[in-house]
Amino acid sequence: MKAFIFLLEDNDLERDLFLQQLSSALAKGDEVVSASNGESAIDLIEKAVVKPSIFILDLNMPGDIKGKDVLKFLCKNQEYEGSAKIILSSSDDPRDINECHEIGCTEFLSKPETKLKTKALIKRVLEQYRNA
């Protein structure tokens, strides 16, 4: 089964690095779309013909719509009920982690994580999606 992955990351360098790590876990036909702010993320998600199966969202971002707001949007919308929702954050504050899990995130990944841990997480989530 092909995966459609949505990445929300405001930092260009971190987004490029994550996309490089992500590419090694993808199969032929998988697609990745990225956004650099919450406003464009929600717009792209709503306009997507194929709904993303995996969302990777940076928690703290500039602007009015943060990664947490995008997570709330996804969790309130039944269309995305079965999708994986991974939060990326430089915060390792237990309150942030607990709040994101209470909202409905699938995984919480603190930045900077090792490449191996990030790659392993993405492979595991993709495997779960493909086997569902």
C-alpha contacts under 8 A as a table, 3 or more apart, distances in Angstrom:
res1	aa1	res2	aa2	distance
1	M	130	R	5.42
2	K	27	A	7.59
2	K	28	K	7.89
2	K	29	G	5.95
2	K	30	D	5.13
2	K	31	E	7.89
2	K	130	R	7.57
3	A	29	G	7.71
3	A	30	D	4.84
3	A	31	E	6.37
3	A	52	P	7.49
3	A	53	S	6.21
3	A	54	I	7.51
3	A	126	L	7.39
3	A	129	Y	7.74
3	A	130	R	7.72
4	F	30	D	5.88
4	F	31	E	4.82
4	F	32	V	5.94
4	F	33	V	7.86
4	F	50	V	7.56
4	F	51	K	7.27
4	F	52	P	4.72
4	F	53	S	5.46
4	F	54	I	6.58
5	I	30	D	7.81
5	I	31	E	6.10
5	I	32	V	4.69
5	I	33	V	6.33
5	I	52	P	5.39
5	I	53	S	6.07
5	I	54	I	4.78
5	I	55	F	5.89
5	I	56	I	7.62
6	F	32	V	5.78
6	F	33	V	4.97
6	F	34	S	5.65
6	F	35	A	7.96
6	F	52	P	6.11
6	F	54	I	6.25
6	F	55	F	4.80
6	F	56	I	6.11
7	L	15	R	7.94
7	L	32	V	7.23
7	L	33	V	6.21
7	L	34	S	4.50
7	L	35	A	6.39
7	L	55	F	6.06
7	L	56	I	4.76
7	L	57	L	6.01
8	L	15	R	7.97
8	L	34	S	5.66
8	L	35	A	4.95
8	L	36	S	5.82
8	L	37	N	6.82
8	L	38	G	7.44
8	L	41	A	6.70
8	L	55	F	7.90
8	L	56	I	6.14
8	L	57	L	4.71
8	L	58	D	5.76
8	L	67	G	7.49
9	E	12	D	7.46
9	E	14	E	7.27
9	E	15	R	5.54
9	E	34	S	7.50
9	E	35	A	6.48
9	E	36	S	5.14
9	E	37	N	7.00
9	E	57	L	6.56
9	E	58	D	5.19
9	E	61	M	7.84
10	D	15	R	7.23
10	D	35	A	7.43
10	D	36	S	4.15
10	D	37	N	5.75
10	D	58	D	7.51
10	D	61	M	6.36
10	D	62	P	7.77
11	N	14	E	5.37
11	N	15	R	5.98
11	N	36	S	7.24
12	D	15	R	5.09
12	D	16	D	6.11
12	D	36	S	7.81
13	L	16	D	5.18
13	L	17	L	6.17
14	E	17	L	5.06
14	E	18	F	6.02
15	R	18	F	5.14
15	R	19	L	6.06
16	D	19	L	5.06
16	D	20	Q	6.22
17	L	20	Q	5.11
17	L	21	Q	6.35
18	F	21	Q	5.04
18	F	22	L	5.95
19	L	22	L	4.88
19	L	23	S	6.01
20	Q	23	S	5.23
20	Q	24	S	7.00
21	Q	24	S	5.82
21	Q	25	A	7.34
21	Q	115	K	7.06
21	Q	118	T	7.51
21	Q	119	K	6.17
22	L	25	A	5.44
22	L	26	L	6.63
22	L	119	K	6.81
22	L	122	I	6.96
23	S	26	L	5.27
24	S	119	K	7.92
25	A	119	K	6.90
25	A	122	I	6.82
25	A	123	K	5.67
26	L	30	D	6.05
27	A	30	D	5.66
34	S	41	A	7.73
35	A	38	G	7.61
35	A	40	S	6.26
35	A	41	A	5.36
35	A	44	L	7.98
36	S	40	S	7.33
36	S	41	A	7.41
37	N	40	S	5.72
37	N	41	A	6.15
37	N	61	M	7.08
37	N	62	P	7.42
37	N	63	G	7.27
37	N	65	I	7.49
37	N	66	K	7.70
38	G	41	A	4.88
38	G	42	I	6.27
38	G	61	M	7.81
38	G	63	G	7.42
38	G	64	D	7.64
38	G	65	I	4.76
38	G	66	K	5.63
38	G	67	G	6.44
38	G	69	D	7.78
38	G	70	V	6.54
39	E	42	I	5.56
39	E	43	D	6.39
39	E	64	D	7.90
39	E	65	I	6.06
40	S	43	D	4.95
40	S	44	L	5.97
41	A	44	L	5.21
41	A	45	I	6.05
41	A	70	V	7.62
42	I	45	I	5.05
42	I	46	E	6.06
42	I	70	V	6.72
43	D	46	E	5.30
43	D	47	K	6.23
44	L	47	K	5.16
44	L	48	A	5.98
45	I	48	A	5.28
45	I	51	K	7.21
45	I	52	P	7.64
48	A	51	K	5.86
48	A	52	P	7.91
51	K	79	E	7.87
51	K	80	Y	7.66
52	P	55	F	6.82
52	P	80	Y	7.87
52	P	83	S	7.29
53	S	80	Y	7.55
53	S	82	G	7.51
53	S	83	S	4.65
53	S	84	A	6.40
53	S	129	Y	7.58
54	I	83	S	5.44
54	I	84	A	4.64
54	I	85	K	6.07
54	I	86	I	7.68
55	F	83	S	7.30
55	F	84	A	6.03
55	F	85	K	4.78
55	F	86	I	5.98
56	I	85	K	6.09
56	I	86	I	4.67
56	I	87	I	5.86
56	I	88	L	6.92
57	L	67	G	5.51
57	L	70	V	7.82
57	L	71	L	7.61
57	L	85	K	7.48
57	L	86	I	6.14
57	L	87	I	4.89
57	L	88	L	5.78
58	D	61	M	6.91
58	D	66	K	7.95
58	D	67	G	5.30
58	D	87	I	5.88
58	D	88	L	4.60
58	D	89	S	5.81
59	L	66	K	6.32
59	L	67	G	4.22
59	L	68	K	5.62
59	L	87	I	6.14
59	L	88	L	5.89
59	L	89	S	5.29
60	N	66	K	5.89
60	N	67	G	6.14
60	N	68	K	7.72
60	N	89	S	6.76
61	M	65	I	7.81
61	M	66	K	5.36
61	M	67	G	6.76
62	P	65	I	7.82
62	P	66	K	7.08
63	G	66	K	6.90
65	I	68	K	7.97
65	I	69	D	5.77
65	I	70	V	7.10
66	K	69	D	5.18
66	K	70	V	6.57
67	G	70	V	5.07
67	G	71	L	6.18
67	G	87	I	7.76
68	K	71	L	4.92
68	K	72	K	6.22
68	K	100	C	7.14
69	D	72	K	5.04
69	D	73	F	6.21
70	V	73	F	4.96
70	V	74	L	6.23
71	L	74	L	5.13
71	L	75	C	6.14
71	L	85	K	7.36
71	L	103	I	7.32
71	L	104	G	7.46
71	L	105	C	7.16
72	K	75	C	5.11
72	K	76	K	6.12
72	K	103	I	6.36
72	K	104	G	7.80
73	F	76	K	5.38
73	F	77	N	6.42
74	L	77	N	5.28
74	L	78	Q	7.86
74	L	80	Y	5.93
74	L	81	E	7.75
75	C	78	Q	7.17
75	C	80	Y	6.88
75	C	81	E	6.65
75	C	103	I	7.06
75	C	104	G	6.19
77	N	80	Y	6.02
77	N	81	E	7.08
78	Q	81	E	5.00
79	E	82	G	7.87
80	Y	83	S	5.27
84	A	105	C	7.43
84	A	106	T	5.69
84	A	107	E	7.99
84	A	125	V	7.25
85	K	104	G	7.56
85	K	105	C	4.89
85	K	106	T	5.03
85	K	107	E	6.66
86	I	105	C	5.91
86	I	106	T	5.66
86	I	107	E	4.71
86	I	108	F	5.79
86	I	109	L	7.20
87	I	100	C	7.66
87	I	105	C	6.73
87	I	107	E	6.26
87	I	108	F	4.77
87	I	109	L	5.97
88	L	108	F	6.21
88	L	109	L	4.93
88	L	110	S	5.82
88	L	111	K	6.50
89	S	92	D	7.39
89	S	108	F	7.68
89	S	109	L	6.43
89	S	110	S	4.93
89	S	111	K	5.43
90	S	110	S	5.50
90	S	111	K	4.57
90	S	112	P	6.79
91	S	96	D	7.26
91	S	110	S	6.35
91	S	111	K	7.45
92	D	96	D	7.33
92	D	97	I	7.08
92	D	110	S	6.03
93	D	96	D	5.44
93	D	97	I	6.48
94	P	97	I	4.97
94	P	98	N	5.92
95	R	98	N	5.17
95	R	99	E	5.94
96	D	99	E	5.16
96	D	100	C	6.13
97	I	100	C	5.33
97	I	101	H	6.31
97	I	108	F	6.57
98	N	101	H	5.14
98	N	102	E	6.07
99	E	102	E	4.99
99	E	103	I	6.17
100	C	103	I	5.08
100	C	104	G	6.28
100	C	105	C	5.61
100	C	108	F	7.71
101	H	104	G	5.01
101	H	105	C	4.92
101	H	106	T	6.97
101	H	107	E	7.70
101	H	108	F	7.88
102	E	105	C	7.47
105	C	108	F	7.14
109	L	113	E	7.28
109	L	118	T	7.87
110	S	113	E	6.12
113	E	117	K	6.51
113	E	118	T	6.52
114	T	117	K	5.28
114	T	118	T	6.33
115	K	118	T	5.16
115	K	119	K	5.96
116	L	119	K	5.11
116	L	120	A	5.93
117	K	120	A	5.08
117	K	121	L	6.11
118	T	121	L	5.16
118	T	122	I	6.24
119	K	122	I	5.21
119	K	123	K	6.10
120	A	123	K	5.14
120	A	124	R	6.07
121	L	124	R	5.12
121	L	125	V	6.17
122	I	125	V	5.18
122	I	126	L	6.04
123	K	126	L	5.12
123	K	127	E	6.00
124	R	127	E	5.06
124	R	128	Q	6.20
125	V	128	Q	5.11
125	V	129	Y	6.19
126	L	129	Y	5.02
126	L	130	R	6.10
127	E	130	R	5.11
127	E	131	N	6.08
128	Q	131	N	5.20
128	Q	132	A	6.08
129	Y	132	A	5.28
